Amino acid sequence: MFRLQQGVSAVSFTIHKKENIMESIIGLLILIADIYAIVKIIQSSADTVKKILWILGVLIFPVLGLIVWYLAGPGSKTD
């Protein structure tokens, strides 16, 4: 019985390790996308106040801010 518990524990550890790796990869991709968005915001022709507001939006709401910036931010097709 003790061996079975060790096996279950090892499987559980492996699953959690894979989940942590996946979460880390997703977090890293979001960070890279946010940095890209901030660089593009800085390079845009928008005025300084709009740039600051967009950067704050991306920093405060990393995923939502990135999506909104992509759809409607400075330099978008709707701008």
PyMOL Python script that loads the backbone (N, CA, C, O; Angstrom):
from pymol import cmd

cmd.read_pdbstr("""\
ATOM      1  N   MET A   1       0.827  -1.199   0.000  1.00  0.00           N
ATOM      2  CA  MET A   1       0.000   0.000   0.000  1.00  0.00           C
ATOM      3  C   MET A   1       0.864   1.254   0.000  1.00  0.00           C
ATOM      4  O   MET A   1       0.529   2.257  -0.630  1.00  0.00           O
ATOM      5  N   PHE A   2       1.989   1.180   0.721  1.00  0.00           N
ATOM      6  CA  PHE A   2       2.868   2.341   0.795  1.00  0.00           C
ATOM      7  C   PHE A   2       3.439   2.689  -0.579  1.00  0.00           C
ATOM      8  O   PHE A   2       3.580   3.866  -0.914  1.00  0.00           O
ATOM      9  N   ARG A   3       3.769   1.664  -1.380  1.00  0.00           N
ATOM     10  CA  ARG A   3       4.296   1.909  -2.721  1.00  0.00           C
ATOM     11  C   ARG A   3       3.245   2.577  -3.605  1.00  0.00           C
ATOM     12  O   ARG A   3       3.569   3.461  -4.398  1.00  0.00           O
ATOM     13  N   LEU A   4       2.008   2.163  -3.472  1.00  0.00           N
ATOM     14  CA  LEU A   4       0.931   2.760  -4.251  1.00  0.00           C
ATOM     15  C   LEU A   4       0.788   4.238  -3.905  1.00  0.00           C
ATOM     16  O   LEU A   4       0.600   5.066  -4.795  1.00  0.00           O
ATOM     17  N   GLN A   5       0.875   4.571  -2.634  1.00  0.00           N
ATOM     18  CA  GLN A   5       0.782   5.970  -2.224  1.00  0.00           C
ATOM     19  C   GLN A   5       1.954   6.770  -2.775  1.00  0.00           C
ATOM     20  O   GLN A   5       1.776   7.917  -3.184  1.00  0.00           O
ATOM     21  N   GLN A   6       3.143   6.190  -2.791  1.00  0.00           N
ATOM     22  CA  GLN A   6       4.291   6.888  -3.362  1.00  0.00           C
ATOM     23  C   GLN A   6       4.075   7.125  -4.850  1.00  0.00           C
ATOM     24  O   GLN A   6       4.394   8.199  -5.361  1.00  0.00           O
ATOM     25  N   GLY A   7       3.534   6.127  -5.550  1.00  0.00           N
ATOM     26  CA  GLY A   7       3.279   6.272  -6.980  1.00  0.00           C
ATOM     27  C   GLY A   7       2.258   7.358  -7.265  1.00  0.00           C
ATOM     28  O   GLY A   7       2.435   8.162  -8.179  1.00  0.00           O
ATOM     29  N   VAL A   8       1.199   7.380  -6.490  1.00  0.00           N
ATOM     30  CA  VAL A   8       0.174   8.414  -6.648  1.00  0.00           C
ATOM     31  C   VAL A   8       0.766   9.780  -6.353  1.00  0.00           C
ATOM     32  O   VAL A   8       0.480  10.753  -7.049  1.00  0.00           O
ATOM     33  N   SER A   9       1.585   9.848  -5.327  1.00  0.00           N
ATOM     34  CA  SER A   9       2.227  11.108  -4.971  1.00  0.00           C
ATOM     35  C   SER A   9       3.146  11.580  -6.088  1.00  0.00           C
ATOM     36  O   SER A   9       3.180  12.770  -6.400  1.00  0.00           O
ATOM     37  N   ALA A  10       3.889  10.665  -6.689  1.00  0.00           N
ATOM     38  CA  ALA A  10       4.795  11.021  -7.785  1.00  0.00           C
ATOM     39  C   ALA A  10       4.017  11.506  -8.995  1.00  0.00           C
ATOM     40  O   ALA A  10       4.423  12.470  -9.645  1.00  0.00           O
ATOM     41  N   VAL A  11       2.900  10.850  -9.308  1.00  0.00           N
ATOM     42  CA  VAL A  11       2.061  11.271 -10.431  1.00  0.00           C
ATOM     43  C   VAL A  11       1.489  12.649 -10.152  1.00  0.00           C
ATOM     44  O   VAL A  11       1.484  13.512 -11.030  1.00  0.00           O
ATOM     45  N   SER A  12       1.008  12.859  -8.942  1.00  0.00           N
ATOM     46  CA  SER A  12       0.458  14.157  -8.557  1.00  0.00           C
ATOM     47  C   SER A  12       1.510  15.245  -8.681  1.00  0.00           C
ATOM     48  O   SER A  12       1.224  16.335  -9.177  1.00  0.00           O
ATOM     49  N   PHE A  13       2.738  14.954  -8.230  1.00  0.00           N
ATOM     50  CA  PHE A  13       3.828  15.922  -8.319  1.00  0.00           C
ATOM     51  C   PHE A  13       4.133  16.246  -9.773  1.00  0.00           C
ATOM     52  O   PHE A  13       4.346  17.409 -10.115  1.00  0.00           O
ATOM     53  N   THR A  14       4.157  15.225 -10.642  1.00  0.00           N
ATOM     54  CA  THR A  14       4.444  15.429 -12.059  1.00  0.00           C
ATOM     55  C   THR A  14       3.368  16.290 -12.705  1.00  0.00           C
ATOM     56  O   THR A  14       3.682  17.176 -13.499  1.00  0.00           O
ATOM     57  N   ILE A  15       2.115  16.045 -12.377  1.00  0.00           N
ATOM     58  CA  ILE A  15       1.021  16.837 -12.937  1.00  0.00           C
ATOM     59  C   ILE A  15       1.143  18.288 -12.488  1.00  0.00           C
ATOM     60  O   ILE A  15       0.988  19.201 -13.300  1.00  0.00           O
ATOM     61  N   HIS A  16       1.418  18.511 -11.208  1.00  0.00           N
ATOM     62  CA  HIS A  16       1.552  19.880 -10.715  1.00  0.00           C
ATOM     63  C   HIS A  16       2.757  20.565 -11.335  1.00  0.00           C
ATOM     64  O   HIS A  16       2.706  21.761 -11.621  1.00  0.00           O
ATOM     65  N   LYS A  17       3.834  19.834 -11.545  1.00  0.00           N
ATOM     66  CA  LYS A  17       5.025  20.408 -12.164  1.00  0.00           C
ATOM     67  C   LYS A  17       4.711  20.850 -13.590  1.00  0.00           C
ATOM     68  O   LYS A  17       5.132  21.927 -14.012  1.00  0.00           O
ATOM     69  N   LYS A  18       3.972  20.025 -14.335  1.00  0.00           N
ATOM     70  CA  LYS A  18       3.593  20.380 -15.704  1.00  0.00           C
ATOM     71  C   LYS A  18       2.665  21.591 -15.713  1.00  0.00           C
ATOM     72  O   LYS A  18       2.781  22.453 -16.584  1.00  0.00           O
ATOM     73  N   GLU A  19       1.747  21.661 -14.755  1.00  0.00           N
ATOM     74  CA  GLU A  19       0.853  22.817 -14.659  1.00  0.00           C
ATOM     75  C   GLU A  19       1.654  24.082 -14.377  1.00  0.00           C
ATOM     76  O   GLU A  19       1.389  25.130 -14.967  1.00  0.00           O
ATOM     77  N   ASN A  20       2.629  23.990 -13.479  1.00  0.00           N
ATOM     78  CA  ASN A  20       3.454  25.153 -13.154  1.00  0.00           C
ATOM     79  C   ASN A  20       4.268  25.604 -14.353  1.00  0.00           C
ATOM     80  O   ASN A  20       4.418  26.804 -14.585  1.00  0.00           O
ATOM     81  N   ILE A  21       4.794  24.660 -15.117  1.00  0.00           N
ATOM     82  CA  ILE A  21       5.563  25.014 -16.307  1.00  0.00           C
ATOM     83  C   ILE A  21       4.658  25.709 -17.311  1.00  0.00           C
ATOM     84  O   ILE A  21       5.051  26.718 -17.899  1.00  0.00           O
ATOM     85  N   MET A  22       3.452  25.187 -17.519  1.00  0.00           N
ATOM     86  CA  MET A  22       2.513  25.786 -18.468  1.00  0.00           C
ATOM     87  C   MET A  22       2.105  27.187 -18.023  1.00  0.00           C
ATOM     88  O   MET A  22       2.035  28.101 -18.845  1.00  0.00           O
ATOM     89  N   GLU A  23       1.838  27.363 -16.737  1.00  0.00           N
ATOM     90  CA  GLU A  23       1.496  28.689 -16.219  1.00  0.00           C
ATOM     91  C   GLU A  23       2.657  29.653 -16.408  1.00  0.00           C
ATOM     92  O   GLU A  23       2.443  30.823 -16.726  1.00  0.00           O
ATOM     93  N   SER A  24       3.870  29.184 -16.219  1.00  0.00           N
ATOM     94  CA  SER A  24       5.048  30.032 -16.401  1.00  0.00           C
ATOM     95  C   SER A  24       5.202  30.447 -17.855  1.00  0.00           C
ATOM     96  O   SER A  24       5.529  31.598 -18.142  1.00  0.00           O
ATOM     97  N   ILE A  25       4.971  29.520 -18.770  1.00  0.00           N
ATOM     98  CA  ILE A  25       5.074  29.833 -20.198  1.00  0.00           C
ATOM     99  C   ILE A  25       4.013  30.851 -20.592  1.00  0.00           C
ATOM    100  O   ILE A  25       4.307  31.802 -21.316  1.00  0.00           O
ATOM    101  N   ILE A  26       2.792  30.662 -20.127  1.00  0.00           N
ATOM    102  CA  ILE A  26       1.716  31.609 -20.439  1.00  0.00           C
ATOM    103  C   ILE A  26       2.041  32.983 -19.864  1.00  0.00           C
ATOM    104  O   ILE A  26       1.856  33.998 -20.536  1.00  0.00           O
ATOM    105  N   GLY A  27       2.521  33.020 -18.634  1.00  0.00           N
ATOM    106  CA  GLY A  27       2.900  34.288 -18.019  1.00  0.00           C
ATOM    107  C   GLY A  27       4.011  34.983 -18.781  1.00  0.00           C
ATOM    108  O   GLY A  27       3.987  36.202 -18.952  1.00  0.00           O
ATOM    109  N   LEU A  28       4.988  34.210 -19.239  1.00  0.00           N
ATOM    110  CA  LEU A  28       6.095  34.779 -20.009  1.00  0.00           C
ATOM    111  C   LEU A  28       5.603  35.334 -21.342  1.00  0.00           C
ATOM    112  O   LEU A  28       6.045  36.401 -21.767  1.00  0.00           O
ATOM    113  N   LEU A  29       4.697  34.625 -22.001  1.00  0.00           N
ATOM    114  CA  LEU A  29       4.138  35.115 -23.265  1.00  0.00           C
ATOM    115  C   LEU A  29       3.352  36.410 -23.067  1.00  0.00           C
ATOM    116  O   LEU A  29       3.429  37.320 -23.892  1.00  0.00           O
ATOM    117  N   ILE A  30       2.602  36.488 -21.981  1.00  0.00           N
ATOM    118  CA  ILE A  30       1.862  37.718 -21.686  1.00  0.00           C
ATOM    119  C   ILE A  30       2.832  38.860 -21.416  1.00  0.00           C
ATOM    120  O   ILE A  30       2.615  39.979 -21.881  1.00  0.00           O
ATOM    121  N   LEU A  31       3.898  38.592 -20.669  1.00  0.00           N
ATOM    122  CA  LEU A  31       4.904  39.619 -20.389  1.00  0.00           C
ATOM    123  C   LEU A  31       5.551  40.113 -21.675  1.00  0.00           C
ATOM    124  O   LEU A  31       5.709  41.320 -21.860  1.00  0.00           O
ATOM    125  N   ILE A  32       5.927  39.204 -22.564  1.00  0.00           N
ATOM    126  CA  ILE A  32       6.534  39.591 -23.840  1.00  0.00           C
ATOM    127  C   ILE A  32       5.558  40.423 -24.666  1.00  0.00           C
ATOM    128  O   ILE A  32       5.946  41.437 -25.245  1.00  0.00           O
ATOM    129  N   ALA A  33       4.298  40.005 -24.724  1.00  0.00           N
ATOM    130  CA  ALA A  33       3.292  40.750 -25.485  1.00  0.00           C
ATOM    131  C   ALA A  33       3.068  42.137 -24.889  1.00  0.00           C
ATOM    132  O   ALA A  33       2.903  43.106 -25.629  1.00  0.00           O
ATOM    133  N   ASP A  34       3.060  42.241 -23.562  1.00  0.00           N
ATOM    134  CA  ASP A  34       2.891  43.548 -22.914  1.00  0.00           C
ATOM    135  C   ASP A  34       4.078  44.463 -23.200  1.00  0.00           C
ATOM    136  O   ASP A  34       3.894  45.652 -23.460  1.00  0.00           O
ATOM    137  N   ILE A  35       5.282  43.925 -23.156  1.00  0.00           N
ATOM    138  CA  ILE A  35       6.468  44.731 -23.469  1.00  0.00           C
ATOM    139  C   ILE A  35       6.405  45.203 -24.916  1.00  0.00           C
ATOM    140  O   ILE A  35       6.717  46.359 -25.204  1.00  0.00           O
ATOM    141  N   TYR A  36       6.007  44.327 -25.824  1.00  0.00           N
ATOM    142  CA  TYR A  36       5.847  44.701 -27.227  1.00  0.00           C
ATOM    143  C   TYR A  36       4.827  45.832 -27.370  1.00  0.00           C
ATOM    144  O   TYR A  36       5.064  46.802 -28.089  1.00  0.00           O
ATOM    145  N   ALA A  37       3.693  45.699 -26.683  1.00  0.00           N
ATOM    146  CA  ALA A  37       2.652  46.727 -26.755  1.00  0.00           C
ATOM    147  C   ALA A  37       3.166  48.057 -26.222  1.00  0.00           C
ATOM    148  O   ALA A  37       2.901  49.104 -26.814  1.00  0.00           O
ATOM    149  N   ILE A  38       3.893  48.031 -25.117  1.00  0.00           N
ATOM    150  CA  ILE A  38       4.420  49.272 -24.535  1.00  0.00           C
ATOM    151  C   ILE A  38       5.411  49.928 -25.485  1.00  0.00           C
ATOM    152  O   ILE A  38       5.393  51.148 -25.647  1.00  0.00           O
ATOM    153  N   VAL A  39       6.272  49.141 -26.112  1.00  0.00           N
ATOM    154  CA  VAL A  39       7.226  49.701 -27.084  1.00  0.00           C
ATOM    155  C   VAL A  39       6.469  50.329 -28.246  1.00  0.00           C
ATOM    156  O   VAL A  39       6.804  51.432 -28.678  1.00  0.00           O
ATOM    157  N   LYS A  40       5.457  49.642 -28.755  1.00  0.00           N
ATOM    158  CA  LYS A  40       4.664  50.184 -29.868  1.00  0.00           C
ATOM    159  C   LYS A  40       3.903  51.443 -29.455  1.00  0.00           C
ATOM    160  O   LYS A  40       3.758  52.370 -30.253  1.00  0.00           O
ATOM    161  N   ILE A  41       3.423  51.480 -28.228  1.00  0.00           N
ATOM    162  CA  ILE A  41       2.734  52.678 -27.734  1.00  0.00           C
ATOM    163  C   ILE A  41       3.704  53.849 -27.701  1.00  0.00           C
ATOM    164  O   ILE A  41       3.366  54.948 -28.141  1.00  0.00           O
ATOM    165  N   ILE A  42       4.895  53.624 -27.190  1.00  0.00           N
ATOM    166  CA  ILE A  42       5.901  54.688 -27.116  1.00  0.00           C
ATOM    167  C   ILE A  42       6.275  55.168 -28.510  1.00  0.00           C
ATOM    168  O   ILE A  42       6.490  56.364 -28.707  1.00  0.00           O
ATOM    169  N   GLN A  43       6.359  54.268 -29.476  1.00  0.00           N
ATOM    170  CA  GLN A  43       6.736  54.631 -30.841  1.00  0.00           C
ATOM    171  C   GLN A  43       5.594  55.260 -31.633  1.00  0.00           C
ATOM    172  O   GLN A  43       5.826  55.793 -32.719  1.00  0.00           O
ATOM    173  N   SER A  44       4.379  55.211 -31.122  1.00  0.00           N
ATOM    174  CA  SER A  44       3.231  55.726 -31.867  1.00  0.00           C
ATOM    175  C   SER A  44       3.269  57.252 -31.931  1.00  0.00           C
ATOM    176  O   SER A  44       4.021  57.906 -31.208  1.00  0.00           O
ATOM    177  N   SER A  45       2.447  57.791 -32.805  1.00  0.00           N
ATOM    178  CA  SER A  45       2.396  59.243 -32.976  1.00  0.00           C
ATOM    179  C   SER A  45       1.363  59.901 -32.062  1.00  0.00           C
ATOM    180  O   SER A  45       1.099  61.096 -32.196  1.00  0.00           O
ATOM    181  N   ALA A  46       0.784  59.156 -31.152  1.00  0.00           N
ATOM    182  CA  ALA A  46      -0.206  59.704 -30.221  1.00  0.00           C
ATOM    183  C   ALA A  46       0.460  60.703 -29.282  1.00  0.00           C
ATOM    184  O   ALA A  46       1.671  60.661 -29.067  1.00  0.00           O
ATOM    185  N   ASP A  47      -0.353  61.604 -28.725  1.00  0.00           N
ATOM    186  CA  ASP A  47       0.230  62.574 -27.793  1.00  0.00           C
ATOM    187  C   ASP A  47       0.629  61.883 -26.487  1.00  0.00           C
ATOM    188  O   ASP A  47       0.219  60.755 -26.214  1.00  0.00           O
ATOM    189  N   THR A  48       1.423  62.575 -25.701  1.00  0.00           N
ATOM    190  CA  THR A  48       2.032  61.994 -24.502  1.00  0.00           C
ATOM    191  C   THR A  48       1.001  61.510 -23.491  1.00  0.00           C
ATOM    192  O   THR A  48       1.180  60.451 -22.889  1.00  0.00           O
ATOM    193  N   VAL A  49      -0.063  62.260 -23.297  1.00  0.00           N
ATOM    194  CA  VAL A  49      -1.082  61.867 -22.318  1.00  0.00           C
ATOM    195  C   VAL A  49      -1.729  60.542 -22.726  1.00  0.00           C
ATOM    196  O   VAL A  49      -1.915  59.659 -21.890  1.00  0.00           O
ATOM    197  N   LYS A  50      -2.070  60.404 -24.002  1.00  0.00           N
ATOM    198  CA  LYS A  50      -2.667  59.151 -24.473  1.00  0.00           C
ATOM    199  C   LYS A  50      -1.692  57.992 -24.315  1.00  0.00           C
ATOM    200  O   LYS A  50      -2.086  56.890 -23.932  1.00  0.00           O
ATOM    201  N   LYS A  51      -0.423  58.241 -24.609  1.00  0.00           N
ATOM    202  CA  LYS A  51       0.583  57.188 -24.448  1.00  0.00           C
ATOM    203  C   LYS A  51       0.660  56.727 -22.998  1.00  0.00           C
ATOM    204  O   LYS A  51       0.691  55.528 -22.719  1.00  0.00           O
ATOM    205  N   ILE A  52       0.691  57.685 -22.081  1.00  0.00           N
ATOM    206  CA  ILE A  52       0.771  57.349 -20.655  1.00  0.00           C
ATOM    207  C   ILE A  52      -0.458  56.551 -20.224  1.00  0.00           C
ATOM    208  O   ILE A  52      -0.335  55.567 -19.496  1.00  0.00           O
ATOM    209  N   LEU A  53      -1.639  56.971 -20.672  1.00  0.00           N
ATOM    210  CA  LEU A  53      -2.867  56.256 -20.311  1.00  0.00           C
ATOM    211  C   LEU A  53      -2.872  54.834 -20.869  1.00  0.00           C
ATOM    212  O   LEU A  53      -3.267  53.897 -20.175  1.00  0.00           O
ATOM    213  N   TRP A  54      -2.437  54.670 -22.113  1.00  0.00           N
ATOM    214  CA  TRP A  54      -2.383  53.331 -22.699  1.00  0.00           C
ATOM    215  C   TRP A  54      -1.373  52.452 -21.969  1.00  0.00           C
ATOM    216  O   TRP A  54      -1.644  51.280 -21.707  1.00  0.00           O
ATOM    217  N   ILE A  55      -0.219  53.010 -21.641  1.00  0.00           N
ATOM    218  CA  ILE A  55       0.800  52.236 -20.918  1.00  0.00           C
ATOM    219  C   ILE A  55       0.272  51.825 -19.547  1.00  0.00           C
ATOM    220  O   ILE A  55       0.459  50.682 -19.129  1.00  0.00           O
ATOM    221  N   LEU A  56      -0.383  52.743 -18.847  1.00  0.00           N
ATOM    222  CA  LEU A  56      -0.961  52.403 -17.542  1.00  0.00           C
ATOM    223  C   LEU A  56      -2.014  51.304 -17.675  1.00  0.00           C
ATOM    224  O   LEU A  56      -2.078  50.393 -16.849  1.00  0.00           O
ATOM    225  N   GLY A  57      -2.835  51.395 -18.713  1.00  0.00           N
ATOM    226  CA  GLY A  57      -3.850  50.368 -18.938  1.00  0.00           C
ATOM    227  C   GLY A  57      -3.243  48.994 -19.164  1.00  0.00           C
ATOM    228  O   GLY A  57      -3.735  47.994 -18.642  1.00  0.00           O
ATOM    229  N   VAL A  58      -2.169  48.950 -19.946  1.00  0.00           N
ATOM    230  CA  VAL A  58      -1.501  47.673 -20.211  1.00  0.00           C
ATOM    231  C   VAL A  58      -0.809  47.152 -18.954  1.00  0.00           C
ATOM    232  O   VAL A  58      -0.792  45.944 -18.716  1.00  0.00           O
ATOM    233  N   LEU A  59      -0.243  48.043 -18.151  1.00  0.00           N
ATOM    234  CA  LEU A  59       0.450  47.611 -16.935  1.00  0.00           C
ATOM    235  C   LEU A  59      -0.519  47.165 -15.838  1.00  0.00           C
ATOM    236  O   LEU A  59      -0.258  46.187 -15.136  1.00  0.00           O
ATOM    237  N   ILE A  60      -1.631  47.877 -15.691  1.00  0.00           N
ATOM    238  CA  ILE A  60      -2.587  47.554 -14.626  1.00  0.00           C
ATOM    239  C   ILE A  60      -3.423  46.321 -14.984  1.00  0.00           C
ATOM    240  O   ILE A  60      -3.711  45.490 -14.123  1.00  0.00           O
ATOM    241  N   PHE A  61      -3.805  46.209 -16.245  1.00  0.00           N
ATOM    242  CA  PHE A  61      -4.611  45.072 -16.718  1.00  0.00           C
ATOM    243  C   PHE A  61      -3.851  44.369 -17.845  1.00  0.00           C
ATOM    244  O   PHE A  61      -4.160  44.587 -19.017  1.00  0.00           O
ATOM    245  N   PRO A  62      -2.871  43.538 -17.517  1.00  0.00           N
ATOM    246  CA  PRO A  62      -1.978  42.992 -18.544  1.00  0.00           C
ATOM    247  C   PRO A  62      -2.684  42.293 -19.709  1.00  0.00           C
ATOM    248  O   PRO A  62      -2.338  42.546 -20.862  1.00  0.00           O
ATOM    249  N   VAL A  63      -3.638  41.443 -19.451  1.00  0.00           N
ATOM    250  CA  VAL A  63      -4.287  40.711 -20.540  1.00  0.00           C
ATOM    251  C   VAL A  63      -5.364  41.569 -21.193  1.00  0.00           C
ATOM    252  O   VAL A  63      -5.365  41.737 -22.413  1.00  0.00           O
ATOM    253  N   LEU A  64      -6.269  42.106 -20.402  1.00  0.00           N
ATOM    254  CA  LEU A  64      -7.349  42.931 -20.941  1.00  0.00           C
ATOM    255  C   LEU A  64      -6.797  44.192 -21.608  1.00  0.00           C
ATOM    256  O   LEU A  64      -7.252  44.573 -22.687  1.00  0.00           O
ATOM    257  N   GLY A  65      -5.832  44.830 -20.977  1.00  0.00           N
ATOM    258  CA  GLY A  65      -5.224  46.027 -21.552  1.00  0.00           C
ATOM    259  C   GLY A  65      -4.569  45.743 -22.888  1.00  0.00           C
ATOM    260  O   GLY A  65      -4.644  46.558 -23.808  1.00  0.00           O
ATOM    261  N   LEU A  66      -3.929  44.592 -22.998  1.00  0.00           N
ATOM    262  CA  LEU A  66      -3.287  44.194 -24.249  1.00  0.00           C
ATOM    263  C   LEU A  66      -4.321  43.989 -25.346  1.00  0.00           C
ATOM    264  O   LEU A  66      -4.119  44.420 -26.482  1.00  0.00           O
ATOM    265  N   ILE A  67      -5.421  43.338 -25.015  1.00  0.00           N
ATOM    266  CA  ILE A  67      -6.479  43.095 -26.004  1.00  0.00           C
ATOM    267  C   ILE A  67      -7.104  44.409 -26.459  1.00  0.00           C
ATOM    268  O   ILE A  67      -7.292  44.627 -27.656  1.00  0.00           O
ATOM    269  N   VAL A  68      -7.422  45.277 -25.516  1.00  0.00           N
ATOM    270  CA  VAL A  68      -8.035  46.566 -25.863  1.00  0.00           C
ATOM    271  C   VAL A  68      -7.062  47.409 -26.675  1.00  0.00           C
ATOM    272  O   VAL A  68      -7.463  48.051 -27.646  1.00  0.00           O
ATOM    273  N   TRP A  69      -5.778  47.416 -26.289  1.00  0.00           N
ATOM    274  CA  TRP A  69      -4.774  48.164 -27.054  1.00  0.00           C
ATOM    275  C   TRP A  69      -4.698  47.636 -28.481  1.00  0.00           C
ATOM    276  O   TRP A  69      -4.644  48.419 -29.429  1.00  0.00           O
ATOM    277  N   TYR A  70      -4.693  46.324 -28.638  1.00  0.00           N
ATOM    278  CA  TYR A  70      -4.596  45.731 -29.968  1.00  0.00           C
ATOM    279  C   TYR A  70      -5.786  46.137 -30.834  1.00  0.00           C
ATOM    280  O   TYR A  70      -5.627  46.399 -32.026  1.00  0.00           O
ATOM    281  N   LEU A  71      -6.967  46.188 -30.242  1.00  0.00           N
ATOM    282  CA  LEU A  71      -8.170  46.506 -31.008  1.00  0.00           C
ATOM    283  C   LEU A  71      -8.362  47.998 -31.242  1.00  0.00           C
ATOM    284  O   LEU A  71      -8.861  48.394 -32.296  1.00  0.00           O
ATOM    285  N   ALA A  72      -7.973  48.843 -30.273  1.00  0.00           N
ATOM    286  CA  ALA A  72      -8.331  50.261 -30.374  1.00  0.00           C
ATOM    287  C   ALA A  72      -7.215  51.221 -30.002  1.00  0.00           C
ATOM    288  O   ALA A  72      -7.447  52.429 -29.955  1.00  0.00           O
ATOM    289  N   GLY A  73      -6.034  50.737 -29.742  1.00  0.00           N
ATOM    290  CA  GLY A  73      -4.957  51.603 -29.263  1.00  0.00           C
ATOM    291  C   GLY A  73      -4.371  52.502 -30.329  1.00  0.00           C
ATOM    292  O   GLY A  73      -4.779  52.457 -31.489  1.00  0.00           O
ATOM    293  N   PRO A  74      -3.397  53.329 -29.924  1.00  0.00           N
ATOM    294  CA  PRO A  74      -2.739  54.218 -30.874  1.00  0.00           C
ATOM    295  C   PRO A  74      -2.101  53.408 -31.995  1.00  0.00           C
ATOM    296  O   PRO A  74      -1.385  52.438 -31.750  1.00  0.00           O
ATOM    297  N   GLY A  75      -2.370  53.818 -33.212  1.00  0.00           N
ATOM    298  CA  GLY A  75      -1.802  53.124 -34.357  1.00  0.00           C
ATOM    299  C   GLY A  75      -2.679  51.994 -34.871  1.00  0.00           C
ATOM    300  O   GLY A  75      -2.325  51.335 -35.848  1.00  0.00           O
ATOM    301  N   SER A  76      -3.826  51.756 -34.224  1.00  0.00           N
ATOM    302  CA  SER A  76      -4.722  50.709 -34.723  1.00  0.00           C
ATOM    303  C   SER A  76      -5.443  51.222 -35.963  1.00  0.00           C
ATOM    304  O   SER A  76      -5.392  52.414 -36.268  1.00  0.00           O
ATOM    305  N   LYS A  77      -6.100  50.342 -36.662  1.00  0.00           N
ATOM    306  CA  LYS A  77      -6.787  50.724 -37.894  1.00  0.00           C
ATOM    307  C   LYS A  77      -7.971  51.639 -37.639  1.00  0.00           C
ATOM    308  O   LYS A  77      -8.405  52.361 -38.536  1.00  0.00           O
ATOM    309  N   THR A  78      -8.503  51.613 -36.401  1.00  0.00           N
ATOM    310  CA  THR A  78      -9.639  52.470 -36.080  1.00  0.00           C
ATOM    311  C   THR A  78      -9.197  53.845 -35.614  1.00  0.00           C
ATOM    312  O   THR A  78     -10.027  54.741 -35.464  1.00  0.00           O
ATOM    313  N   ASP A  79      -7.895  54.027 -35.380  1.00  0.00           N
ATOM    314  CA  ASP A  79      -7.373  55.298 -34.869  1.00  0.00           C
ATOM    315  C   ASP A  79      -7.245  56.313 -35.975  1.00  0.00           C
ATOM    316  O   ASP A  79      -6.821  57.442 -35.731  1.00  0.00           O
TER     317      ASP A  79
END
""", "prot")
cmd.dss("prot")
cmd.show_as("cartoon", "prot")
cmd.util.cbc("prot")
cmd.orient("prot")
